[in-house]
Amino acid sequence: MIVIIFGLQLSVRDSANSWVFSNFKIFAVVFVSYFLLMDIHWWETLGTILIYMGINGTLGVPLSWIYAGVYVALFYVMKAMRTRKQDHWTDYFRFIIPSLILSAILWALIGSRFHLTTTNILWEMLFIFLLLSMMYLYVDSLMTGAATLARLTYTTNFDELTHVNNYFAFKMISKNNLPTVVQPISR
């Protein structure tokens, strides 16, 4: 994802349109932090920021450091939001509200830097809202389906009380010539 972001930024560097991939960057940060729960060390973050600003030629521009600070805040806020599971709609609002607030801050900074119209900024905010909402609904449904499949597989093969293989598991082991020891899925 970093290579794609760096490549996209190189394609628009030093142009009046160097802001056009900002929603993709927001999307990438939210995806990596909220759904992948990646642990990125401070020195990796700083190194990435320095390389990005070096490629973009903005190391000495204070506004670029403010952008970077907002992106880093977005990463850590979204990562913190993911660790608390409640119900589907509560989780959605805990996801969308902070991401939209930080996106609005970014778009306000981008708008002032590139003299974008309010209409243009509002369209970009609508676009990021739709993009993040679709991503949340899609990935959340995939994760829910995977968790359901894991639970079904476990209950199909193991006795809930003793946590040992049940009749179906032994039947499948003998049918497929599998080893007789099957480990339960950890909860």
N, C-alpha and C positions, 0 to 999 in steps of 0.2 A: 504494500500500500504506500509505503514511503517512496519507493521508486516511481510509482505512478504520480504521486503528488509532486515530486521534484520534477518529473518530466513535463507535467502539465504546466507547472510554474515557469519552467524554462521556455515553453512555447509562447508565453504571453509576457515574458519579462521585458521591462522598459517600454511597455505599451500603455495606452490609455485604458485598455481592457484587462489589466493584470488582476482585477478583482473578480473576474467571471467564474473562477473555480472555487470561490469561497464556500459555497454550499457543499461542494464535494468534500472539502477539507473538514467542515463541521460534521458531515455524515461519517467520514472516516474516523475522526476522533471519537464520536459517540459510539460507533460500532465496535471499535477496538476496546474502549473502556467499559461500556455497559454490557455488551453481549459476549465478548471474548475474555473479559476480566483480565487483561494482560497486566502483568507487573512490569513496569518500566522504571528503572532506577533514575534518580535525579541526574546522574552524569550522562545517561543515555538521552534523557530529555534535553539537557543542555547541549550536548553534542549535536543532536538533530536540529535544534534551533539554530546553532551556530553555522552548521553546514547549509541549512535552508537559507538563512540570511546571507551567507556568503555567495551562494548561487544567485540569489535575488539581488545582491548588491546593496543590501539595506542594513548592514551591521551598525552603521553610525546613525541610523534614523530612530529617534526615540519612539515614534508611533509604532514602529515594527516591534519593539520590545513590549509595548502595551498589547499589541495583537497576540504576541507569543504568550504573555501572561494570561490573557483571556482564554486562549486555547488550552493552556496547562490547567487553568481553573476548571474549564469544561471537562477535561479528562478526569480530574480527581473528583469533581462533584458527581459526574455520571457513574464513576466507579463506586462511590459511596452509596448512591441510590440503588444500585443493583443488589447490594448485600442484604437488603430488607425485602422479603417476600411477604405480601399480604394477599389481597384478592386482585383479580385481573384489572378492574378499572382503577383501583387505588394505585396499583403499580404503574399503569399507563400514565396517570396524572403525575405521579412522582417522577416519571421519565420525561414527559413532554414539557412540563412547566419549567424546570431548571434549564433544560436544553434550549427552550425558546427564549428565556430571559438572557442567557449568555449569548445566544445567537443575535438577539436584538442589540446587545452591547456591541458585538462585533460589527453588525451592519451599520450601526450609528457611527462607529469609527471609520469604517470603509466609506460610508456615504460622505462624511466630512472630508476625508482625504481625497476622494475622487470627484467630489461635487455632484453626487448622484441626486436625482430628484426624490422627493418623498414617495411618489408613486412607484418609482423603481425599487426603492428599499422595501416598500410594503409588498410588492410582487415577490421579491426575493424571500421575504419572511413567510409569505403564504407558501411558496415553493418548498422551503425548508420544513415548514410544518407538515405539509403533505408527504414529503420524502421521509421524514422521521416517523410519522404515524404509520405509513405503509411498512417501513422497516420493522417497527415495533410489532405490529400485528402479525407480519409474516414470520419473523424469527421467534416470537413468543409462541405462535402456533406450532412451529417445528419443535421447539423445546418441550412444549406440553405433550406433543405426540410421542417424542422420544422417551420422556419420563413415563408415560402411560405404557408404552411397549416394554420398557425395562421392568416396571411393576408386574405386568402380565407375565412376562418371561419368568420372573422370580416366583410368582405364585403358582405358575404352571409346573414348575420343577421342584419346588421345595415346600416342605411342610412348615406352616407358619409357626407352630408351637415349638417344634424341635430343631428347625432350620437344617434338616437333613433331606437328602433326595427322597422324593415321593415315588409312587408307583410309575407315574408317567415318565419321570426322569430315568428310572431304571429301565423302563421299556425302550426309551429312545437310545439309551446307552447300549443295550444289547442289540438293538436293531441296526445301529450305525457303527458298531464295534468301537465305541468310544471308551476311554479310560473310565473306571468305576468311580473315581473321586471327582466330583464337580463342586467347585467353590460357589457359595451363594454370592449374589450381588450385594455389595455393602450399601447400607442405607445412608 
